[in-house]
């Protein structure tokens, strides 16, 4: 009898994934073999999860308001215990709280990728990048005003680059 080896797929947590840039980033994750935990503060997150599952990924959806501590805690409870390889965060209000939790785990694992979306949070991304230097965790800041922002940001994150999509219309 042939012995089978199970190889875990990389796992990404994507916020704001029901529509727009968040959904596009989740789609890029699926294209690159990631399973997902996606979150948004609207019921359409379930529709997004179904569409992403249809493309072959294992996807779990959480409807939560990440601008509140309760919403961040609810999402983190679902993620807890899983090795998160990538955090793609489009929710500016909940960014700091979520990154504190997930980033701490990534640092302990010695690897991870964080992509933050938002032109107003660039200084935070720079400070976080400096804090995590040498830990095996990369931080990419995606400027959502740029052309092809979701694809460029995802690809920059996968390469471990600091900044993505600086060409603004």
N, C-alpha and C positions, 0 to 999 in steps of 0.2 A: 504494500500500500504506500502511495506517495505521500510524503509529509508536506503539509502546506504551512507556509510562513505568512503570518498576518503582518502587514506593514501599515502602520497608522498614517492616515493622510494628515497633512498640516491643518491646523485649526485656526480660524480667524474670527474675531469679534468685530462686527461692523455696526456702527450706530447710524441712525438716520437712513436706514436701508429700505424704507418703503417706497421711496421715489428719488428722482434726481441724482445728484452726485453719489449719495450713499448707496443707492441701488446699483449704479454703474460700477462703483468700487466692489460691491458684493459680487457682481457679475464677473468682473476681472478675477476675483479670487477663485470663483468656480472654474473659470477657464484655465487657471493654473493649478488645479487639483486640490483646492482647500475645501474642507467642510466648514460650516458656518454656524455661528450664533448671531442672529441679526436682531436689531431693536429699533423701535420707533414709537412715537407717542400717539399712534393712530391705528385703527383696526386693519387698515390696508397692509400692515406688515405681514399678515397671514397670507394675503394674495401674493406678495413678493416672495414669501417662503415657498409657496407652491410652485411658482414659476422657476425658482432657483433649483428646487428639488427635481423638477422635470428635466433639468440639464445634468443630473447625475450626482449632485452633492447631497450630503446629509445636512439638513438645515433645521435649526430650532429657532423659533421666533418668540420674542418677548415684547409685549406692548407695555411700555413704561415711559413715564415722563422723566427724562434724565436731567432735567433742570432742578430736580429735587433730590435730596439725600435718599429718600425712600425709593425713588426710581432707580438710582444708581445701585443701591443695596439689592433691589429685586433682580436686576440684571446680573450683578456679581454673584449672587447666590446660585443662579442657574449656571454660570460659568465655572464656579469654584470646583477645584479638583481636576479640571482639564488643563492640559498644557496649551496655553495660548501662544501661537507662533506669531500672530500679527493682530494688532489693534488698529482699526481704521475708524477714526473718530471724527464725525462731522457735527457733533452737538457741542457748540462752544460753551454753553453754560455748565454742562456736566463733565467737560473735558478733564479738569484738574482732579476732581474726585475719582473719576474712573481710572485715569492714568496712575494716580497714587496707588490704587489697589492692584491693577494689572501689571503696571511697571515694576512694582515690588516683586511680584512673582517672576516676571521675566528676568529681573536682575539675579534672583536666587537661582534660576535655571541656567544663567549664563548665556542666554540667547533670546532674541525676540526682535520684532519690528513694529514700530509705532508710526502711523501716518496720521497727522493732525490736519484737518481741513479748516481754513479760515485765515483771511489776511489780517484779522485783528489779533491773532494769537501767536504771531511770529516770534515775539520776544520770549514768550513762555517756551516755545519750541526750542529756541536757541539755548535758553537756560537749562532746559531738560536734557538736551543733547550734551551739554558740558558736564552736567551732573552724572550722566550715564556713560561717559567716555571710558572706554576700556572694559566695560561690563559685558560686551557681546550684544547689547541692545542698541539698535539704530533708531534714530528719530528723523522723520521726514516731514516737512511742512509744505502743504499743497495750497497754493493760491487759487481759489475757486474762480477767479475772474479770468484765468488764462484759457486759451483755446485748447481743446482736447484735455482739459484738466484731469478728469478721472483716470484715463489711460496713462497719461504722463506721470501722474502722482503714484499710481500703482507700480508702474515700471521703475520709477526712481526708488521707491521703497524696497522693491525686490533686489535692486542693485546695492542698497545700503547708502544711497545718496542723501544728502542733507536737505536740499531744496528741490522743488519741482515746479515746472510750468511757470516760469517768470514772465513769459511773453504775454502781455495784456493787450486786449483789443483797444 
